[in-house]
């Protein structure tokens, strides 16, 4: 995979556009997560960008993977700039994937143990070029449900989500 598929200037703009569209700047934790307006976004681990993404719907990991397969071109960003992909540290952490390829990679990563090397960071933000939606894969795993994912897409028929689970989410970082 060619990590420099887009210009660095374009990738910086794309990352900034993602943050401008989906992050709620009125939340009290926004400045903390964003490192007081750091140009690159949340690039050091003071918090996770998903903590300030609003509004959102919770979807299951399985439904998130299924949704990715519908797209020819998707972009991935993450919080930790130190992460290397395939032994390379991209100058601007934005990668481009085919949806099927990305879904497969994330499914493989889901079986990786916490201390083992992952293909992608655990908290990632996936979106299309037009920024018409996002799916965020968080590090939160809930027993009996699995990995928590959020999306800007309208409520989907995701039978992996129960009303009790949605109430539980409201009590976590996602619900605050």
RAHUQUI-V963595 format. One line per field, one symbol per residue. burial: b if it has 24 or more other ideal C-beta (glycine too) atoms within 12 Angstrom, else e. Layout:
burial->???
//
This chain:
burial->eeeeeeeeeebbebbbebbeebbbeeeebbeebbeeeeebbbbeeebbbbbbbbebbbbbbbbbbbbbeebeebbbbbbbbebebeeeebebbbbbbebebbbebbeebbeeeeeeebbbbbbbbbbbeeeebbbbbbbbebeebebbbbbbbeeeebebbeeebbeebeeeebee
//
